[in-house]
Amino acid sequence: MNKHYQLQSIAQWANEDRPREKMLSNGLTAVTDAELIAILIGSGTVGESAVTLAQRILASVENNLHELGKRSTKDLQRFRGVGEAKAVSITAALELGRRRYLSDLKQKPRVTCSRDAFNAISTRLNDLHHEEFWILLLNRANEVFGRERVSIGGTNATVVDLKLVFKVALDARAAAFIAIHNHPSGNLQPSRADIDLTERLKQAGKIFDLPLLDHLIISERGYYSFADEGSL
């Protein structure tokens, strides 16, 4: 750890090292995740700067902001130096980011075919080197009002929890949904596991009156649609 950070308060740091000043001078992209959290919490404790405290919090979730977003205010208060106010600031900021992400579709695109669904999600998945599973949330007009990542996996597969898929869709009051996952290998042919998952999603959707309209496999080469292939 940098002794400069250990022995001096943030007020004593050079302007380019102070998170607020660094953000104002160099822009948001110049600020690390820890520095952004440090700006939120405002101060550290005796012997520990806000940045170091933020680094400690991030280290507990392996620097994964998605995992940090799952932590409650009570979880965060278990860290020395994090009281209720700081914990609320962090959780509120993460929740605001989540809501912004869900509402980033300024105009709700209507899905009339598999190509519409592909266009609504492809930029999120095309360049990934690992598999992710997402769902598009649709209203009764078949308009996409949200996109949710349900799971992250490795280069060959990702584990999908059906309970989580339907919890997300039901909590959002979706009228229907479309499943999407990517194949980093570029191969668009569904695996046996992909076929089985599609069937389970379809059957569970019937039980919850929440129909699965399609399941897309996406790669840099294009996409495969279970609906287009008559498999739904």
N, C-alpha and C positions, 0 to 999 in steps of 0.2 A: 504494500500500500504506500502511496506517495506521502512522505513525511510532511510535505508542504500542506497537504490536505489534513493531516492528522493534527498538526500543531497550530494552525491558524484557523480562525473563524472565517466563514464565507466573506464577511465584510472586509477582511484583510487580504483576500485573494486579489490577484490582478484581474482587471475587468474582463479579459477574455476567458478567464477561468470561472467566473461567477455565472451561474445558470441564467438568471434573468437578463443580465447584460449581454451574455453570449447570444441568447435568443434574439434580443433586440438588435444587436450589431450584425449577426451573421445569418439570422433566419432560423426557422423551426428545424430545418433538416440538419443543422449543425449541432443540435442539442441531442444528447443521448437519452434513452428511456429513463435512466436513473436521474439525470438532470431534470427531466420533465416532472418526475415524481417529487424531486427535491423542491421544485418551484411550488408544487401543490401543498406540500407539508410545511414549507416556510422556514423551519428551523430544525436543528438536530438536538443533541443533548451535550452535556459537558463532556468534552473529549471525543465527540463524534459529530461530524458535520451532517447537514441534511442530505448531502450527496452520498456520503458513506452509509447513512441509515437507509437511504433508498436502494443502494447497491445490495445491502444485506437483505432487504425485503425481496428484491428481484432474484437474488441467489436462492432463496427458499423455494422458488418455483422454476428454477433452472432458466431464469431470464425469459420466461414465456408469459407475455402479457395476457394471453388467452386464459392461462391457468390462474394468473393473478386476479382476473375478472371473476373467478369463481369464489374468491375468498370473501367472507363476510366481514363486517366491521369488527365483530368480536375476534375473528381470526387475526386480523391485522393488529388489534390491540395487544396481542400476545408478544409483540416485538417491543423490547425496551425502547422507550422514547416515543412510542406511538400511542397517543391518547385518543379519546373518542372523536375530537374535532379533526385530527389528522386522518384517522381511519375513514371518517365520513367524506372528507375531501377526496381521498383516493378512490373510494367506491363510487362516489357520485361522478367523478370524471370518467371512470371506466364505463359506467352505465350510460353516460351521455354519448361516449364514443360508440357504444353498441347501438344505441337508438339512431345515431346519425348513420351508421352503416346500414341499418334496416330501412332507413328512409332515403337512401341515396338515389333512389329512382324518382327523378323529378316528374317524369311522366310514366305512368304505369303501362308498360308495354303489354299489348294483348297477345296471347298465345293462340294462334289458329293452326299452327303446324309445328313439326319438330324443329324446323329452322328458326322459328321465332324463339323457342326455348333455348336453343343453342346460342343465339345472338345475345340472350339475356344473361349468360353466365360464362361464355367461352373465355373472355379476357381474364377471368379470375383463375382459370385452370390450365390454360395452354402451356405456360412456361414452367410449370412445376416439375420437380424431379422426384416427387413422392406422390402417392395417391391421397386424394381427399374426396369425401362424400358430402354432397350438398343437396339441399332441396329448395326448389322454387315454390313459394307460397302464392296461391292464386285465390282471387275472390270469385264471386258468382258470375262475373262477366268474363272470367278467364284472363283477368289482368294480373300481372305479377306485382305484388305489393311488398315482397320481401324475399331475401335470399339468406339462407342459413347454412353454415358449415356444421355438419354433424360429427364428422370424425376425420382424423388425420392418421395416415399409416406410413408404410415404408414404400420402397420402390415397386413392390409387386402386389400389395394388397392393403386394405384398410378394413378394420372391424367395424361393422355397423350394428348398433343396438336399436332394434325396432322400437323399444319402449321410448327411447330418446327421440327418435324420428317423429313419433306420433304425439309425444308431449309438446315438442316444438310447434308442430302444425296445429294442434288443438289449442294451445295457449295463445297462438296468434289468430285464432278463429278463422283459419283458412277453410275455403270451400272445397279445395282440391289441391294436389301437389304434384310436382314432377321431381323425380330423383335424378341426380347427376353424379357421376364420378369420372375421374380421368385415368387414363393408362399412359404413364410416362414412357413406356416402351414404344408407343406409337401404334401398337396393335389394337385394332378396333373390334375385334371379335370377342364376344362375351365368354367368360370362363364359366365353368359349371357353377362356381360359387355365385357369379353374377346372375345367372339364370335362376338359381334357387332363391337368392335374395329378392329378385323381382317378383317371383311368385308369392313369397311371404308378405311382401309389401302390399301386393294386390289383394290378397286374402284378408289381411288385417285392415286394409282400407275399407273393405266391404263391411266389416264388423263395426267400424267407427263411423260409417257413412261419410268417409273422407277418401274419395277415389284417387288412386294413382293414375294419372293421365299418360305418363310416359316415363321411361328410364333411359337416359342418354349416357353413352360412354364417349368421352371426349379425348382427343389427342391432337397433336399439331397437324395431323393428316385429315381432320374433319371429325365426324361423329357417327355413332351407331344409335339408331332409335329402335327400342323394342316395339313401340307402337307401329312404326312404319313397317316393321318386319312381321307384323301380325302376331306378336307374342304377348299381347296384353288382352 
